[in-house]
């Protein structure tokens, strides 16, 4: 298990930007895919984006494509989610998690059970 801590959420107006961070405080995550997910009130947790272990492959949900960018810094054991052109429907708690197996890509079709070590989440609220 890896301990993950998300940060960077907050209240922003529609059209604004936020940058989320997910820091691993225990063992390295450099050989694992990392993912961002979100859960809005009354809805199921859903896939947002993943980045593979070396950062060469990224996958995005259609609803965030060309607005959000996932990146990672393995030296800092941190994964980022740059969110631009935010919309009220992006309001949710955002979580990061680790892919189950090393050196394996995970995308929007990967079930949530393929991820572990979920962080506590960071709230993003977009006002209209």
MIGU-277907 format. One record per residue (C-alpha): residue number from 1; x, y, z. Coordinates in pm, 1 decimal, always signed. Layout:
<site resi="NUM" xx="X" yy="Y" zz="Z"/>
...
REM end
This chain:
<site resi="1" xx="+0.0" yy="+0.0" zz="+0.0"/>
<site resi="2" xx="+101.8" yy="+355.5" zz="-69.9"/>
<site resi="3" xx="-17.0" yy="+656.2" zz="+126.9"/>
<site resi="4" xx="-143.7" yy="+925.2" zz="-110.1"/>
<site resi="5" xx="-233.7" yy="+1282.7" zz="-17.9"/>
<site resi="6" xx="-426.3" yy="+1502.5" zz="-259.1"/>
<site resi="7" xx="-419.9" yy="+1881.3" zz="-244.9"/>
<site resi="8" xx="-496.5" yy="+2186.5" zz="-454.2"/>
<site resi="9" xx="-874.4" yy="+2179.3" zz="-458.0"/>
<site resi="10" xx="-1089.3" yy="+2479.9" zz="-387.7"/>
<site resi="11" xx="-1362.8" yy="+2710.6" zz="-509.1"/>
<site resi="12" xx="-1324.0" yy="+2860.5" zz="-855.2"/>
<site resi="13" xx="-1549.0" yy="+3036.0" zz="-1102.7"/>
<site resi="14" xx="-1649.4" yy="+2871.2" zz="-1427.3"/>
<site resi="15" xx="-1373.6" yy="+2912.4" zz="-1683.0"/>
<site resi="16" xx="-1106.2" yy="+2917.6" zz="-1416.0"/>
<site resi="17" xx="-820.0" yy="+2679.3" zz="-1346.7"/>
<site resi="18" xx="-687.9" yy="+2464.9" zz="-1064.6"/>
<site resi="19" xx="-388.6" yy="+2237.7" zz="-1029.5"/>
<site resi="20" xx="-428.8" yy="+1930.9" zz="-814.8"/>
<site resi="21" xx="-136.0" yy="+1742.8" zz="-664.9"/>
<site resi="22" xx="-114.5" yy="+1387.8" zz="-535.9"/>
<site resi="23" xx="+191.7" yy="+1313.3" zz="-326.2"/>
<site resi="24" xx="+300.9" yy="+965.7" zz="-224.8"/>
<site resi="25" xx="+444.6" yy="+972.0" zz="+123.5"/>
<site resi="26" xx="+563.6" yy="+615.4" zz="+140.3"/>
<site resi="27" xx="+725.1" yy="+389.6" zz="-116.1"/>
<site resi="28" xx="+798.8" yy="+489.2" zz="-470.9"/>
<site resi="29" xx="+528.1" yy="+503.9" zz="-734.3"/>
<site resi="30" xx="+766.5" yy="+532.4" zz="-1026.9"/>
<site resi="31" xx="+680.9" yy="+192.1" zz="-1176.6"/>
<site resi="32" xx="+302.8" yy="+226.2" zz="-1152.2"/>
<site resi="33" xx="+28.9" yy="+394.0" zz="-1347.6"/>
<site resi="34" xx="-132.5" yy="+673.8" zz="-1148.5"/>
<site resi="35" xx="-489.5" yy="+786.7" zz="-1190.6"/>
<site resi="36" xx="-723.4" yy="+1069.9" zz="-1106.2"/>
<site resi="37" xx="-1091.2" yy="+1002.4" zz="-1039.7"/>
<site resi="38" xx="-1382.2" yy="+1208.6" zz="-915.7"/>
<site resi="39" xx="-1708.1" yy="+1161.8" zz="-734.5"/>
<site resi="40" xx="-1991.9" yy="+1412.0" zz="-734.8"/>
<site resi="41" xx="-2268.4" yy="+1402.3" zz="-471.4"/>
<site resi="42" xx="-2511.6" yy="+1122.1" zz="-540.9"/>
<site resi="43" xx="-2300.9" yy="+982.6" zz="-824.9"/>
<site resi="44" xx="-2057.2" yy="+698.1" zz="-863.2"/>
<site resi="45" xx="-1684.2" yy="+752.9" zz="-866.7"/>
<site resi="46" xx="-1564.8" yy="+796.5" zz="-1223.6"/>
<site resi="47" xx="-1243.1" yy="+789.9" zz="-1420.9"/>
<site resi="48" xx="-1082.1" yy="+1122.9" zz="-1508.0"/>
<site resi="49" xx="-730.0" yy="+1049.7" zz="-1631.4"/>
<site resi="50" xx="-435.8" yy="+814.4" zz="-1596.0"/>
<site resi="51" xx="-67.1" yy="+839.1" zz="-1672.5"/>
<site resi="52" xx="+153.4" yy="+535.0" zz="-1714.5"/>
<site resi="53" xx="+465.7" yy="+469.9" zz="-1512.9"/>
<site resi="54" xx="+709.6" yy="+665.9" zz="-1731.9"/>
<site resi="55" xx="+468.0" yy="+937.9" zz="-1835.3"/>
<site resi="56" xx="+472.4" yy="+842.1" zz="-2202.8"/>
<site resi="57" xx="+106.5" yy="+739.7" zz="-2217.5"/>
<site resi="58" xx="-191.8" yy="+931.0" zz="-2088.2"/>
<site resi="59" xx="-561.3" yy="+856.6" zz="-2105.1"/>
<site resi="60" xx="-852.0" yy="+1092.5" zz="-2047.3"/>
<site resi="61" xx="-1225.9" yy="+1072.2" zz="-2003.9"/>
<site resi="62" xx="-1403.6" yy="+1233.3" zz="-2296.6"/>
<site resi="63" xx="-1557.1" yy="+1499.9" zz="-2075.8"/>
<site resi="64" xx="-1214.5" yy="+1639.4" zz="-1973.5"/>
<site resi="65" xx="-1021.5" yy="+1591.0" zz="-2294.7"/>
<site resi="66" xx="-830.0" yy="+1904.2" zz="-2402.4"/>
<site resi="67" xx="-922.4" yy="+2077.4" zz="-2074.1"/>
<site resi="68" xx="-730.4" yy="+1867.7" zz="-1819.8"/>
<site resi="69" xx="-368.6" yy="+1752.1" zz="-1831.3"/>
<site resi="70" xx="-219.8" yy="+1479.3" zz="-1614.3"/>
<site resi="71" xx="+153.2" yy="+1472.5" zz="-1547.0"/>
<site resi="72" xx="+396.0" yy="+1319.7" zz="-1300.8"/>
<site resi="73" xx="+731.6" yy="+1381.7" zz="-1139.0"/>
<site resi="74" xx="+867.1" yy="+1046.3" zz="-1024.1"/>
<site resi="75" xx="+1155.9" yy="+1210.7" zz="-843.2"/>
<site resi="76" xx="+907.4" yy="+1397.0" zz="-624.5"/>
<site resi="77" xx="+666.0" yy="+1099.3" zz="-609.9"/>
<site resi="78" xx="+392.3" yy="+1336.3" zz="-718.7"/>
<site resi="79" xx="+121.2" yy="+1331.9" zz="-981.9"/>
<site resi="80" xx="-56.2" yy="+1644.6" zz="-1102.3"/>
<site resi="81" xx="-384.1" yy="+1729.2" zz="-1267.6"/>
<site resi="82" xx="-396.8" yy="+2066.5" zz="-1437.9"/>
<site resi="83" xx="-759.4" yy="+2161.5" zz="-1486.3"/>
<site resi="84" xx="-846.7" yy="+2446.5" zz="-1721.7"/>
<site resi="85" xx="-1174.9" yy="+2589.1" zz="-1846.8"/>
<site resi="86" xx="-1354.3" yy="+2443.1" zz="-1547.2"/>
<site resi="87" xx="-1729.1" yy="+2393.8" zz="-1563.2"/>
<site resi="88" xx="-1987.5" yy="+2366.0" zz="-1283.4"/>
<site resi="89" xx="-2032.1" yy="+1999.3" zz="-1374.3"/>
<site resi="90" xx="-1665.7" yy="+1941.6" zz="-1278.8"/>
<site resi="91" xx="-1764.9" yy="+1997.1" zz="-915.9"/>
<site resi="92" xx="-1669.6" yy="+1683.3" zz="-724.2"/>
<site resi="93" xx="-1424.4" yy="+1533.3" zz="-480.1"/>
<site resi="94" xx="-1113.0" yy="+1437.7" zz="-675.1"/>
<site resi="95" xx="-913.6" yy="+1130.6" zz="-575.2"/>
<site resi="96" xx="-587.2" yy="+980.8" zz="-688.8"/>
<site resi="97" xx="-496.5" yy="+613.3" zz="-680.2"/>
<site resi="98" xx="-228.0" yy="+367.3" zz="-789.4"/>
<site resi="99" xx="-261.1" yy="+103.5" zz="-1057.6"/>
<site resi="100" xx="-246.0" yy="-246.7" zz="-921.7"/>
<site resi="101" xx="+39.0" yy="-391.5" zz="-1127.7"/>
<site resi="102" xx="+373.6" yy="-233.9" zz="-1216.2"/>
<site resi="103" xx="+460.0" yy="-138.3" zz="-1574.9"/>
<site resi="104" xx="+99.4" yy="-182.4" zz="-1687.0"/>
<site resi="105" xx="-115.6" yy="+83.3" zz="-1852.2"/>
<site resi="106" xx="-464.4" yy="+149.4" zz="-1721.6"/>
<site resi="107" xx="-722.7" yy="+354.6" zz="-1907.4"/>
<site resi="108" xx="-1088.0" yy="+456.1" zz="-1895.4"/>
<site resi="109" xx="-1193.5" yy="+93.3" zz="-1942.9"/>
<site resi="110" xx="-1002.0" yy="-29.1" zz="-1638.6"/>
<site resi="111" xx="-1233.4" yy="-109.8" zz="-1346.9"/>
<site resi="112" xx="-1184.5" yy="+79.4" zz="-1022.7"/>
<site resi="113" xx="-1083.9" yy="-244.2" zz="-847.3"/>
<site resi="114" xx="-763.7" yy="-229.0" zz="-1053.7"/>
<site resi="115" xx="-657.9" yy="+70.8" zz="-844.2"/>
<site resi="116" xx="-560.3" yy="+90.0" zz="-479.0"/>
<site resi="117" xx="-430.2" yy="+318.6" zz="-205.9"/>
<site resi="118" xx="-697.5" yy="+580.8" zz="-263.6"/>
<site resi="119" xx="-624.2" yy="+919.8" zz="-110.7"/>
<site resi="120" xx="-871.1" yy="+1110.7" zz="+104.8"/>
<site resi="121" xx="-971.4" yy="+1334.4" zz="-182.9"/>
<site resi="122" xx="-973.6" yy="+1707.9" zz="-244.3"/>
<site resi="123" xx="-1290.9" yy="+1907.7" zz="-304.3"/>
<site resi="124" xx="-1325.7" yy="+2105.3" zz="-626.5"/>
<site resi="125" xx="-1620.3" yy="+2340.4" zz="-651.0"/>
<site resi="126" xx="-1690.5" yy="+2537.3" zz="-968.1"/>
<site resi="127" xx="-1942.7" yy="+2817.4" zz="-943.5"/>
<site resi="128" xx="-2143.6" yy="+2938.2" zz="-1240.0"/>
REM end
